[in-house]
Amino acid sequence: MITGAIKNKVDKIWTDIWAGGITNPLTVIEQLTYLMFIRSLDEKELETEEFENMTGEKMDKIFPQSAAGQSMRWSKFKDNDPRAIYDVIAQRVFPAIKNMKGGHLPDFSEQGEMIVAEENGREPDNTAFARYMSDAMFLIPTPQVLQKIITGLDDLYEHDIADLDMQGDLYEYMLGKLSTAGQNGQFRTPKHIREMMVKLVQPTPDDTICDPACGTAGFLVSAAEYIRGHYEESMTNEQWEHFAGDAFTGFDTDRTMLRISAMNLMLHSISHPEIDYKDSVSKQNQISDRFTVCLANPPFKGTVDAESTHDNLKAVTNTKKTELLFLALFLRMLKKGGRCACIVPDGVLFGSSKAHKAIRKELVENHQLRAVISMPSGVFKPYAGVSTAVLVFTKTGAGGTDNVWFYDMKADGFSLDDKRSEVAENDIPDIIERFRNPDKEADRPRTAQSFFVPKQEIADNDYDLSINKYKKVEYVPVEYPSTAEIMADLHELEMEITAGLAELEGML
């Protein structure tokens, strides 16, 4: 649990970086990510050395055993003079990480030149994070700022962070600062909305989970936390191996995001996910029938190059709109029986173009559309006021939609203004409870907050999926007093005013 004291320490680190001239929050996160990774390498090395001392068994080391190699360790340089720390990170540690192979850092000669040796058939890297370091840049501006960050992080790790879960929570809090950063917020879906969507699809240790527009990998992290929370005690060794690696896949077209998402997953015990640079809706992505769960908040209001868009997506919905193409992509990438929960802008639900109708018809007629959860427009504030909905569906290829469940979310536990302060009103627990107990929903009237709509009625309405098309508003007649009563009240009020004025005149 991230307490107020920990938040204050993180905020202090953040302020120090801003004061040093780095004001883009994405750059701040990126630079902190590098330093957290550098520290984590030394932590691993210390664990290896402790195991060696206990067992007497020789282990592979991350850092070279030379003086130059050992100087790159966090525990060795953290208490040095600020200038010396800056030089060792900028001139040795950072270049070494960018050239990491098989989990081993290269050594340096006495002249300061990197010695990159052949790794005798070792894998080119050992984590997803290391794969995306080749074009990383060290941007901490001064030794003084760097020392403040290192001191701040060390204080957090030594006094406040007890385990891996806490590291993950810390990183989540840092990533939360992206949501107040204008356009950068597009990379981040609020955690409570992600967790709601994960609870709707209920992933298991045997699932293979994908977010083809992963950003900071929030959906993958939320899915991992759900699996650990529900199955940790019963998971087999094979399931743990699956969890640490190929259970989680994410694609993005921003290498900074890939580095951040790989670090986020690594801090949640997922060290070898498939995190790839890929334009998901292009011909570059040939994946089909691979995943059992898709969770995503794909880009809204974007268009793609028609030439590069995969033909089998255009066959489902012939459009350049990303929000429609991603729906077709989920259907292609899922195995039969695979589940998806995704966020779409409201326009997808009622758009009248041929492409809009085609994708809605595909979901309703050829697969099982299970739920449409309409969310209030304030959910993505302060950086966007767009109205959105969550679609939940299962790929069948053979229909299966009998009734579609609609829910009108009015509150998500936070105020719907730019401040997004915590409030008592929260429909999310009710959404999960009702979704999991469909039998109780069958007889709800259309005036209720949730209800079923038969497939045929949706088809008759051009596959319109907006809740307002089917929700009935209950008008309660308001009884007003008669004209005579109103006039009598006015006369009485006039008499009171006259008496008051007379009293006032008598006092003058």
C-alpha positions in Angstrom: 0.0 0.0 0.0 1.4 3.4 -1.0 1.0 5.7 2.0 1.0 9.5 2.1 4.6 9.5 3.3 5.8 7.4 0.3 3.8 9.7 -2.1 5.5 12.7 -0.5 8.9 11.2 -1.1 8.1 10.4 -4.8 6.7 13.9 -5.2 10.0 15.3 -3.8 12.0 13.3 -6.4 9.7 14.5 -9.1 10.1 18.1 -8.0 13.9 17.8 -8.0 13.8 16.5 -11.6 11.5 19.3 -12.7 13.7 21.8 -11.0 16.6 20.4 -13.0 14.8 21.3 -16.2 13.0 18.1 -17.3 9.4 19.1 -17.4 7.9 16.4 -19.7 6.5 13.8 -17.3 7.1 11.0 -19.8 10.8 11.8 -19.9 10.8 11.9 -16.0 9.3 8.4 -15.9 11.7 7.2 -18.5 14.8 8.5 -16.6 13.5 7.1 -13.3 12.9 3.8 -15.1 16.6 3.5 -16.1 17.8 4.2 -12.6 15.4 1.7 -11.1 16.6 -0.9 -13.6 20.3 -0.1 -12.7 19.5 -0.6 -9.0 17.6 -3.8 -9.7 20.6 -5.3 -11.5 22.8 -4.7 -8.4 20.0 -6.2 -6.2 20.1 -9.4 -8.3 23.9 -9.5 -8.1 23.8 -9.2 -4.3 21.3 -12.1 -4.2 23.6 -14.2 -6.4 26.6 -13.5 -4.2 24.6 -14.4 -1.1 23.6 -17.7 -2.7 27.2 -18.4 -3.6 28.3 -17.8 0.0 25.7 -20.1 1.3 26.2 -23.0 -1.1 29.8 -22.5 -2.3 28.5 -23.0 -5.9 29.8 -20.6 -8.5 27.1 -18.6 -10.4 27.0 -16.4 -13.5 27.5 -12.8 -12.7 25.8 -9.7 -14.2 28.7 -7.3 -13.6 32.3 -8.0 -14.8 34.7 -8.8 -11.9 37.2 -6.1 -12.9 37.5 -2.8 -10.9 35.7 -1.0 -13.8 32.9 -3.6 -13.8 32.4 -3.5 -10.1 32.3 0.3 -10.1 29.1 0.1 -12.2 27.1 -1.4 -9.2 24.6 0.9 -7.5 25.9 -0.2 -4.0 29.4 0.8 -5.0 28.8 4.3 -6.5 25.7 5.6 -4.6 27.7 7.2 -1.8 30.4 8.7 -4.1 30.9 12.4 -4.9 28.0 13.6 -7.3 30.4 14.2 -10.1 31.9 10.7 -9.8 28.4 9.2 -9.8 27.4 11.2 -12.9 30.5 10.1 -14.7 30.2 6.4 -13.9 26.5 6.3 -14.9 26.9 8.4 -18.1 30.1 6.9 -19.3 30.0 3.3 -18.1 26.6 2.1 -16.7 24.3 3.5 -19.3 26.4 2.4 -22.3 26.9 -1.0 -20.7 23.2 -1.5 -20.3 22.5 -0.6 -23.9 25.0 -3.4 -24.9 23.8 -6.0 -22.4 23.9 -9.5 -23.7 22.6 -12.7 -22.1 22.1 -10.9 -18.8 25.7 -9.9 -18.7 27.2 -6.3 -18.8 30.3 -5.7 -21.0 33.6 -4.7 -19.3 35.7 -1.6 -19.8 39.4 -1.3 -20.4 41.7 0.9 -18.3 41.4 3.6 -21.1 37.6 3.6 -20.6 36.8 1.7 -23.8 34.0 -0.8 -23.8 35.0 -4.5 -24.3 32.2 -6.3 -26.0 33.1 -10.0 -26.0 31.3 -12.8 -27.8 28.8 -14.4 -25.5 29.2 -18.0 -26.7 25.7 -18.6 -27.9 24.0 -16.8 -25.1 20.6 -15.2 -25.7 21.0 -11.6 -26.9 19.2 -10.3 -23.8 17.6 -11.5 -20.6 14.6 -9.2 -20.2 12.0 -7.4 -22.4 13.3 -4.2 -20.9 16.9 -4.8 -22.1 15.7 -5.3 -25.7 14.5 -1.7 -25.9 17.5 0.1 -24.4 19.5 0.4 -27.7 18.1 3.9 -28.5 17.6 5.1 -24.9 19.2 8.4 -23.9 20.5 9.5 -20.5 19.0 13.0 -19.9 19.6 13.8 -16.2 21.1 17.3 -16.6 23.5 17.7 -13.7 25.4 15.6 -11.1 23.5 17.4 -8.3 20.0 16.4 -9.7 21.3 12.9 -10.2 22.5 12.6 -6.7 19.1 13.8 -5.3 17.3 11.2 -7.4 19.6 8.4 -6.3 19.4 9.4 -2.6 15.6 9.7 -2.9 15.2 6.3 -4.6 17.6 4.6 -2.1 15.6 6.0 0.8 12.4 4.7 -0.7 13.8 1.2 -1.4 15.6 0.8 2.0 12.9 2.2 4.3 9.5 2.0 2.5 9.5 -0.8 -0.1 9.3 -4.1 1.5 8.6 -6.4 -1.5 8.0 -6.7 -5.2 4.3 -5.8 -4.8 5.4 -2.5 -3.2 7.8 -1.8 -6.1 4.9 -2.3 -8.5 2.6 0.0 -6.5 5.4 2.6 -6.4 5.8 2.5 -10.2 2.0 2.6 -10.7 1.9 5.8 -8.6 4.6 7.3 -10.7 2.8 6.3 -13.9 -0.3 8.0 -12.5 1.4 11.3 -12.9 1.1 10.9 -16.7 -2.6 11.3 -16.4 -2.2 15.0 -15.5 0.0 15.6 -18.4 -2.2 16.6 -21.3 -1.8 14.5 -24.3 0.5 12.0 -22.6 -2.5 10.8 -20.6 -3.7 8.9 -23.6 -1.3 6.2 -22.6 -3.1 5.5 -19.4 -6.5 4.1 -18.4 -7.5 4.8 -14.8 -6.5 1.8 -12.6 -10.0 1.2 -11.2 -11.5 1.0 -14.7 -8.8 -1.5 -15.8 -9.5 -3.6 -12.7 -13.2 -3.5 -13.4 -12.6 -4.8 -17.0 -10.3 -7.5 -15.7 -12.9 -8.7 -13.2 -15.4 -8.9 -16.1 -13.3 -11.3 -18.1 -11.8 -13.2 -15.1 -8.4 -14.3 -16.5 -6.9 -17.6 -15.3 -3.2 -18.8 -15.0 -3.8 -20.8 -18.3 -4.9 -17.7 -20.3 -2.7 -15.9 -22.9 -3.5 -12.2 -22.6 -2.9 -9.5 -25.1 -3.2 -5.7 -25.3 -2.3 -4.6 -28.8 -2.2 -1.0 -27.8 -0.4 -1.5 -24.5 1.0 1.9 -23.6 2.4 1.5 -20.1 1.1 -2.1 -19.9 -1.6 -1.2 -17.3 -4.1 -3.8 -18.5 -1.5 -6.6 -18.5 -0.4 -5.6 -15.0 -4.0 -5.5 -13.7 -4.6 -9.0 -15.3 -1.4 -10.3 -13.6 -2.5 -8.9 -10.2 -5.9 -10.5 -10.6 -4.3 -13.9 -11.4 -1.9 -13.7 -8.5 -4.7 -12.6 -6.2 -7.0 -15.5 -7.1 -4.6 -18.4 -8.0 -1.2 -17.8 -6.3 -1.6 -20.6 -3.8 -2.7 -23.2 -6.4 -0.5 -22.4 -9.4 1.8 -25.2 -10.8 5.5 -24.7 -11.8 4.4 -24.7 -15.5 1.8 -22.1 -14.8 4.4 -19.9 -13.0 6.7 -20.2 -16.0 3.9 -19.3 -18.3 3.0 -16.3 -16.0 6.6 -15.0 -16.1 6.8 -15.1 -19.8 4.4 -15.8 -22.7 1.2 -15.3 -20.8 1.4 -11.6 -21.5 1.8 -9.8 -24.8 1.7 -6.1 -25.7 2.3 -4.1 -28.8 3.0 -0.4 -29.2 4.5 2.0 -31.8 6.4 4.1 -29.3 9.7 2.6 -28.0 9.6 4.8 -24.9 6.3 3.2 -24.0 7.8 -0.2 -24.7 10.6 0.4 -22.2 8.2 1.7 -19.6 5.8 -1.1 -20.1 8.6 -3.8 -19.9 9.8 -2.2 -16.6 6.2 -2.1 -15.3 5.8 -5.8 -16.0 9.2 -6.7 -14.6 8.3 -5.0 -11.3 5.2 -7.3 -11.2 7.3 -10.5 -11.6 6.8 -10.8 -15.4 10.4 -10.7 -16.7 10.0 -12.2 -20.2 6.7 -10.9 -21.7 6.3 -10.5 -25.4 6.5 -6.7 -25.6 7.0 -5.7 -29.3 7.3 -2.7 -31.5 4.3 -3.3 -33.8 1.6 -1.3 -35.6 -1.2 -3.7 -34.6 -3.6 -3.0 -37.4 -1.0 -3.0 -40.2 0.1 -5.8 -42.5 3.1 -6.1 -40.1 0.9 -7.9 -37.6 -0.2 -11.3 -39.0 -1.3 -12.8 -35.6 -4.6 -14.6 -35.6 -6.3 -17.1 -33.3 -3.6 -16.9 -30.7 -4.9 -15.3 -27.5 -7.6 -16.3 -25.0 -8.1 -12.8 -23.5 -7.8 -9.3 -25.0 -7.9 -6.2 -22.8 -7.4 -2.8 -24.3 -8.2 0.9 -24.6 -7.2 1.4 -28.3 -6.6 4.8 -29.8 -9.6 7.0 -30.4 -10.2 9.5 -33.2 -7.2 8.3 -35.1 -6.9 7.3 -38.7 -4.4 4.9 -40.3 -2.9 4.7 -43.8 -5.3 2.6 -45.9 -2.4 1.1 -47.8 -0.8 -0.4 -44.7 -4.0 -1.6 -43.0 -4.3 -5.4 -43.0 -6.8 -6.5 -45.7 -8.6 -9.0 -43.4 -9.5 -6.1 -41.0 -10.9 -4.1 -43.9 -12.9 -7.1 -44.9 -14.8 -6.8 -41.6 -15.0 -3.0 -41.5 -13.7 -1.0 -44.4 -12.5 2.1 -42.7 -9.5 4.1 -41.7 -10.8 4.7 -38.1 -8.6 3.0 -35.5 -11.4 2.4 -33.0 -13.3 0.2 -35.6 -10.2 -1.5 -36.9 -9.1 -2.5 -33.4 -12.5 -4.2 -32.8 -11.9 -6.3 -36.0 -8.4 -7.0 -34.8 -9.5 -8.3 -31.4 -11.8 -10.8 -33.2 -8.9 -11.9 -35.4 -6.3 -12.3 -32.7 -8.6 -14.2 -30.3 -9.0 -18.0 -30.3 -12.5 -19.3 -30.5 -14.0 -18.9 -27.0 -11.6 -16.0 -26.3 -12.9 -13.1 -24.2 -12.5 -9.4 -24.8 -13.2 -6.3 -22.7 -12.3 -3.0 -24.5 -13.1 0.7 -24.3 -14.7 2.4 -27.2 -15.9 6.0 -27.8 -19.6 6.4 -27.9 -19.6 7.0 -31.6 -18.8 3.3 -32.2 -22.1 2.4 -30.6 -24.4 4.5 -32.8 -22.3 5.7 -35.8 -24.4 5.5 -39.0 -21.6 4.8 -41.5 -21.4 1.5 -43.3 -18.2 0.6 -41.4 -19.8 1.4 -38.0 -22.8 -0.8 -38.8 -20.6 -3.6 -40.2 -18.5 -4.1 -37.1 -21.5 -3.9 -34.8 -23.4 -6.5 -36.9 -20.3 -8.7 -36.8 -20.2 -8.6 -33.0 -23.9 -9.3 -32.6 -24.6 -11.8 -35.4 -21.3 -13.8 -35.7 -20.1 -13.7 -32.1 -21.4 -13.3 -28.6 -21.8 -9.6 -27.5 -22.3 -9.9 -23.8 -22.3 -6.4 -22.4 -22.3 -2.7 -23.2 -21.4 -0.6 -20.1 -21.9 3.1 -20.7 -19.5 5.2 -18.7 -19.8 8.9 -17.8 -17.8 11.4 -19.8 -15.7 12.5 -16.7 -14.0 9.1 -16.4 -10.9 10.2 -18.4 -10.7 13.7 -17.1 -8.7 15.9 -16.7 -7.2 15.2 -20.1 -10.3 14.1 -22.0 -14.0 14.6 -21.6 -15.0 12.0 -24.3 -18.0 9.7 -23.5 -17.0 6.1 -23.7 -18.3 2.6 -23.1 -16.9 -0.8 -22.3 -17.8 -3.7 -24.7 -17.5 -7.2 -23.4 -17.7 -10.0 -26.0 -16.7 -13.6 -26.7 -15.3 -14.8 -30.1 -17.4 -17.7 -31.3 -17.5 -17.4 -35.1 -21.0 -18.9 -34.9 -23.1 -16.3 -33.2 -24.4 -16.8 -29.7 -25.8 -13.4 -28.9 -29.3 -13.9 -27.5 -29.6 -10.8 -25.2 -27.2 -8.0 -24.7 -26.8 -6.6 -21.2 -26.7 -2.8 -20.9 -25.6 -0.9 -17.8 -25.7 2.9 -17.3 -22.7 3.7 -15.1 -23.3 7.0 -13.3 -20.4 7.1 -10.8 -17.0 5.4 -10.7 -15.9 6.3 -7.1 -14.4 9.6 -8.2 -15.8 13.1 -8.9 -16.5 13.6 -12.6 -14.7 17.0 -12.8 -11.1 17.8 -13.5 -10.0 17.2 -9.8 -11.2 13.5 -9.8 -11.4 13.4 -6.0 -12.6 10.2 -4.3 -16.4 10.1 -3.6 -18.7 7.6 -2.0 -20.8 6.9 -5.1 -19.4 4.0 -7.0 -21.3 1.7 -9.4 -18.3 -0.6 -10.2 -19.0 -3.2 -7.5 -22.6 -3.3 -8.6 -21.6 -3.7 -12.3 -19.4 -6.7 -11.4 -22.0 -8.3 -9.2 -24.8 -7.9 -11.8 -22.7 -9.1 -14.7 -21.7 -12.3 -12.9 -25.4 -13.0 -11.9 -27.3 -12.7 -15.2 -30.3 -14.7 -14.0 -31.2 -11.8 -11.7 -31.2 -9.4 -14.6 -33.8 -11.1 -16.8 -36.8 -9.3 -15.3 -35.4 -5.8 -14.8 -37.5 -3.1 -16.5 -35.9 -0.7 -19.1 -36.2 2.1 -16.5 -33.6 0.3 -14.3 -29.9 1.0 -14.3 -29.2 -2.3 -16.1 -31.3 -4.5 -18.3 -31.2 -7.0 -21.2 -32.2 -6.2 -24.8 -33.0 -9.1 -27.2 -30.8 -9.5 -30.2 -33.7 -9.1 -32.7 -34.6 -5.6 -31.2 -30.9 -4.5 -31.7 -30.9 -5.9 -35.3 -34.2 -4.0 -36.0 -32.5 -0.8 -34.8 -29.5 -1.0 -37.3 -27.4 -2.7 -34.6 -27.5 0.5 -32.5 -25.8 -0.2 -29.2 -26.3 3.1 -27.4 -28.1 2.7 -24.1 -30.4 5.7 -24.7 -31.9 3.8 -27.6 -33.4 1.2 -25.3 -33.6 2.9 -21.9 -37.0 4.1 -20.8 -37.2 7.3 -18.7 -39.8 7.2 -16.0 -41.6 10.5 -15.9 -43.1 11.3 -12.5 -45.8 13.9 -12.7 -45.1 17.0 -10.6 -48.1 18.4 -8.7 -48.1 22.2 -8.4 -50.4 24.2 -6.1 -53.5 25.8 -7.7 -53.5 29.3 -9.0 -55.7 30.5 -6.1 -53.2 29.0 -3.6 -50.3 30.7 -5.3 -52.1 34.1 -5.3 -53.0 33.7 -1.6 -49.3 33.1 -0.8 -48.3 36.2 -2.8 -50.9 38.4 -1.0 -49.6 37.1 2.4 -46.0 37.8 1.4 -47.0 41.3 0.2 -48.7 42.0 3.6 -45.5 40.8 5.5 -43.4 43.2 3.3 -45.8 46.1 4.0 -45.7 45.5 7.7 -42.0 45.3 7.7 -41.6 48.6 5.8 -44.0 50.3 8.3 -41.9 49.0 11.2 -38.7 50.3 9.6 -40.3 53.7 9.0 -41.3 53.9 12.6 -37.7 53.4 13.7 -36.3 56.2 11.5 
